[in-house]
Amino acid sequence: MSSDQTKNAILTAAEMLWAERSFGEVTMRDIVAAAGVNLAAVNYHFGSKDELLADLFVSRTTVLNRERFAELKAAELEGGGRPSVDAILSALVGPPLRWCLSPDLQRSAAARFMTRASVETVPPIKKIVDREFRHLQRFATALRLALPHRDEVDIYWGLHFALAMIRQTVTDSERLKKLSGGLCDLNDTDDIIRRIVSTARAALGGGDAATPLAVRASGSRKS
């Protein structure tokens, strides 16, 4: 195999294994055996298992964010440069939920790997998530344009809540299914997206749009 083929074989094997088993459970020996390469090849291309995991996570989030940006750009074109709040939130929320929850996609190794990355907090992935947040600024900027009268801090809280709902829905879908006695249909990804967008929109635009929540709370205590 060429150098690129070897690297791709290692990434593919690692993703397949991590889609099925926890990050800690999969060993370098497992990856080497599945990829049909020797340990020296993994060390040459990645250096360590943590670096291999980080490389794979970055490659997948790059594809995911490309989908987000494509949807956001389409919404911007349709809205003449100022898309609606719903369109912005749908571009943010839709791609990761379709990847992880859509019956058509969730069986793929990539989707199962990304679902595991949402569930398991491991240092290599946490470091990337904590560091690489610049792509979210595009959504914050779009929301500020769509909600010019909202305090900027409310925009960031709303964005934070939307991201939290994505993660919670992916990581605790089984609990929701059991809690609701099966009433919540986790196979209807479009409905899940609509519900999260609706809740996030309410968080961003609820109450008096000109007055931050902290100020309103303070005012109510004085009266």
C-alpha positions as CSV (number, residue, x, y, z in Angstrom):
1,M,0.0,0.0,0.0
2,S,1.0,3.6,-0.6
3,S,1.5,5.9,2.4
4,D,-1.9,7.5,1.9
5,Q,-3.6,4.1,1.5
6,T,-1.9,2.9,4.7
7,K,-3.1,5.9,6.6
8,N,-6.6,5.6,5.3
9,A,-6.7,1.9,6.2
10,I,-5.7,2.7,9.7
11,L,-8.3,5.4,10.1
12,T,-11.0,3.1,8.6
13,A,-10.1,0.2,10.9
14,A,-10.0,2.4,14.0
15,E,-13.4,4.0,13.2
16,M,-15.0,0.6,12.7
17,L,-13.6,-0.7,16.0
18,W,-14.5,2.5,17.9
19,A,-18.0,2.4,16.4
20,E,-18.5,-1.0,18.2
21,R,-16.4,-0.7,21.3
22,S,-15.3,2.0,23.8
23,F,-12.2,4.1,23.2
24,G,-10.5,2.6,26.1
25,E,-11.3,-1.0,25.2
26,V,-9.8,-0.9,21.7
27,T,-6.1,-1.4,21.7
28,M,-3.4,-0.5,19.2
29,R,-3.0,-4.3,18.6
30,D,-6.7,-4.4,17.6
31,I,-6.3,-1.5,15.2
32,V,-3.1,-2.9,13.7
33,A,-4.7,-6.3,13.1
34,A,-7.9,-4.8,11.6
35,A,-5.9,-2.5,9.3
36,G,-3.5,-5.2,8.2
37,V,-0.4,-3.1,9.0
38,N,2.3,-3.1,11.5
39,L,2.6,-1.0,14.7
40,A,5.4,1.0,13.1
41,A,3.0,2.3,10.4
42,V,0.6,3.5,13.1
43,N,3.4,5.2,15.0
44,Y,4.7,6.8,11.8
45,H,1.4,8.3,10.7
46,F,-0.1,9.2,14.1
47,G,2.4,8.7,16.9
48,S,0.0,7.3,19.5
49,K,-3.6,6.0,19.9
50,D,-4.7,9.3,21.3
51,E,-3.3,11.2,18.3
52,L,-5.0,8.7,16.0
53,L,-8.3,9.2,17.8
54,A,-7.9,13.0,17.6
55,D,-7.1,12.9,13.9
56,L,-10.2,10.8,13.2
57,F,-12.4,13.0,15.3
58,V,-11.1,16.1,13.5
59,S,-11.7,14.6,10.1
60,R,-15.3,13.7,11.0
61,T,-16.1,17.0,12.6
62,T,-14.7,18.8,9.5
63,V,-17.2,16.9,7.3
64,L,-20.0,17.6,9.8
65,N,-19.2,21.3,10.0
66,R,-19.0,21.5,6.2
67,E,-22.6,20.3,6.1
68,R,-23.6,22.9,8.7
69,F,-22.0,25.7,6.8
70,A,-23.6,24.6,3.5
71,E,-27.1,24.7,5.2
72,L,-26.3,28.1,6.8
73,K,-25.1,29.5,3.5
74,A,-28.3,28.3,1.7
75,A,-30.4,29.9,4.5
76,E,-28.4,33.2,4.1
77,L,-29.0,33.2,0.3
78,E,-32.7,32.5,0.8
79,G,-32.9,35.3,3.4
80,G,-31.0,37.9,1.5
81,G,-28.1,37.7,3.9
82,R,-30.3,37.6,7.0
83,P,-31.7,34.1,7.5
84,S,-34.5,33.5,10.0
85,V,-33.6,32.2,13.5
86,D,-35.2,28.9,12.7
87,A,-33.1,28.5,9.6
88,I,-29.9,29.3,11.5
89,L,-30.7,26.9,14.3
90,S,-31.8,24.2,11.8
91,A,-28.4,24.5,10.1
92,L,-26.7,24.1,13.5
93,V,-28.8,21.3,14.9
94,G,-29.8,19.3,11.9
95,P,-26.5,17.7,10.6
96,P,-25.3,16.2,13.9
97,L,-28.7,14.9,14.8
98,R,-29.2,13.3,11.4
99,W,-25.7,11.8,11.6
100,C,-26.3,10.3,15.0
101,L,-30.1,9.5,15.1
102,S,-31.4,9.2,11.5
103,P,-32.3,5.5,10.9
104,D,-30.7,5.8,7.4
105,L,-27.4,7.1,8.8
106,Q,-26.9,5.9,12.3
107,R,-25.9,2.4,11.3
108,S,-22.7,3.8,9.5
109,A,-19.4,3.5,11.3
110,A,-18.9,7.3,11.1
111,A,-22.3,8.0,12.8
112,R,-21.7,5.4,15.5
113,F,-18.2,6.8,16.1
114,M,-19.5,10.3,16.4
115,T,-22.3,9.1,18.8
116,R,-19.6,7.5,20.9
117,A,-17.6,10.7,20.8
118,S,-20.6,12.5,22.2
119,V,-21.1,9.9,25.0
120,E,-17.5,9.2,26.1
121,T,-15.5,12.2,27.5
122,V,-11.9,11.3,26.7
123,P,-9.0,13.8,26.9
124,P,-8.0,13.8,23.2
125,I,-11.6,14.7,22.1
126,K,-12.3,17.1,25.0
127,K,-9.1,19.0,24.2
128,I,-10.3,19.5,20.6
129,V,-13.8,20.5,21.6
130,D,-12.5,23.0,24.1
131,R,-10.1,24.5,21.6
132,E,-11.9,24.4,18.3
133,F,-15.0,26.5,18.6
134,R,-14.3,29.2,15.9
135,H,-16.8,27.5,13.5
136,L,-19.6,28.4,16.0
137,Q,-18.8,32.1,15.7
138,R,-20.5,32.0,12.3
139,F,-23.7,30.9,13.9
140,A,-23.4,33.5,16.7
141,T,-22.9,36.2,14.0
142,A,-25.9,35.1,12.1
143,L,-28.0,35.0,15.2
144,R,-26.9,38.5,16.1
145,L,-28.1,39.8,12.7
146,A,-31.4,37.9,13.0
147,L,-31.9,39.2,16.6
148,P,-30.5,42.7,16.5
149,H,-32.3,43.8,19.7
150,R,-31.2,40.9,21.8
151,D,-28.3,41.4,24.2
152,E,-25.2,39.6,22.9
153,V,-24.8,37.6,26.0
154,D,-28.3,36.2,25.4
155,I,-27.2,35.1,22.0
156,Y,-24.3,33.1,23.4
157,W,-26.5,31.5,26.1
158,G,-29.0,30.5,23.5
159,L,-26.3,29.0,21.3
160,H,-25.0,27.1,24.3
161,F,-28.4,25.8,25.2
162,A,-29.0,24.6,21.6
163,L,-25.6,22.7,21.6
164,A,-26.4,21.2,25.0
165,M,-29.8,19.9,23.7
166,I,-28.0,18.2,20.8
167,R,-25.6,16.4,23.1
168,Q,-28.3,15.5,25.6
169,T,-30.6,14.1,23.0
170,V,-27.8,12.0,21.5
171,T,-26.4,10.7,24.7
172,D,-29.6,10.1,26.6
173,S,-32.0,9.0,23.9
174,E,-32.6,5.6,25.6
175,R,-33.6,7.3,28.9
176,L,-36.1,9.6,27.1
177,K,-37.6,6.6,25.3
178,K,-38.1,4.7,28.6
179,L,-39.2,7.8,30.5
180,S,-41.9,8.5,28.0
181,G,-43.0,4.9,27.7
182,G,-42.1,5.0,24.0
183,L,-44.2,8.2,23.3
184,C,-41.2,10.1,22.2
185,D,-40.3,8.8,18.7
186,L,-36.6,8.9,18.4
187,N,-36.7,7.5,14.9
188,D,-38.4,10.7,13.6
189,T,-35.3,12.8,13.3
190,D,-37.1,15.7,11.6
191,D,-39.5,16.0,14.5
192,I,-36.6,16.0,17.0
193,I,-34.9,18.8,15.0
194,R,-38.1,20.8,15.0
195,R,-38.5,20.4,18.7
196,I,-35.0,21.5,19.5
197,V,-35.1,24.4,17.1
198,S,-38.5,25.5,18.7
199,T,-37.1,25.3,22.2
200,A,-33.9,27.1,21.3
201,R,-35.8,29.8,19.5
202,A,-38.0,30.3,22.6
203,A,-34.8,30.6,24.7
204,L,-33.4,33.2,22.4
205,G,-36.5,35.3,21.9
206,G,-38.6,34.6,25.0
207,G,-39.9,37.3,27.3
208,D,-39.1,41.0,26.6
209,A,-36.6,40.8,23.7
210,A,-35.1,44.2,24.6
211,T,-34.4,43.2,28.3
212,P,-31.9,40.6,29.3
213,L,-33.3,37.9,31.7
214,A,-30.9,38.9,34.5
215,V,-32.2,42.5,34.4
216,R,-35.8,41.4,34.4
217,A,-35.1,39.1,37.4
218,S,-33.4,41.9,39.2
219,G,-36.3,44.2,38.5
220,S,-38.8,41.8,39.7
221,R,-37.0,41.4,43.0
222,K,-37.1,45.1,43.6
223,S,-40.9,45.4,43.2
